[in-house]
Amino acid sequence: MSEPLLTDSAPPEGEIPVLHADHELLVVDKPAGLLTVPGKGPDLADCLIARLAEAFPEVLLVHRLDRDTSGVMVFALTHHAQRHLGLQFEKRQTKKTYVARVAGRMEEKAGEVDLPIGVDWPNRPRQMIDPENGRAALTGWKVQRAREEETRVRLYPRTGRSHQLRVHMLSLGHPILGDPLYAPETAADYPRMMLHAEELRLRHPDGGRGMQFRAKPPF
């Protein structure tokens, strides 16, 4: 299910940066503000996979990033690659690194958040920490730079729950800046949500060679 729009801003224009393309894989740097897949209705038809299909008509979805998150995404160009990559994500064999700017000073240098996440049904699409019915979720984090008003942090999701990084950082009392859903009081002060998928490591579907893809954070 695609994430409902929470603002009236139009999707970003311009070409999608291609980081890698071969006979099985397509890796791109997704811009913030663009849905991964189409939403409901013609006004939400513009999305990343539709734009990619213009140049790569065989493109197939493997995973998603939230609309307001930017960064590295991999797509498959064959059904074999889609199955192979899908299993890597399902079995947690991929390694993902994100960069975020969060509210307040994080005093510790590194740590983990091990808290289950479930749907906040009355407030969908929000998710929440749900010890009773939530699904296991684990996020590692490491501070890059801490100031009084904000901290720059690297995040390492070990699981792939919906809104996991956003909910886990909120649970620490350090929501991601510019997040219209979990830190709406900061949204007007930032041009976008300060969350970027910086690096993705995976095995190539043709032969299993380890590959690493990076996209520099735009903030």
PyMOL commands that set and color helices and strands:
alter all, ss='L'
color gray80, all
select helices_A, chain A and resi 42-44+48-55+79-90+121-123+164-171+184-187
alter helices_A, ss='H'
color red, helices_A
select strands_A, chain A and resi 18-21+25-30+70-76+95-103+110-114+117-119+127-129+138-146+150-157+195-203+210-214
alter strands_A, ss='S'
color yellow, strands_A
deselect
rebuild
show_as cartoon
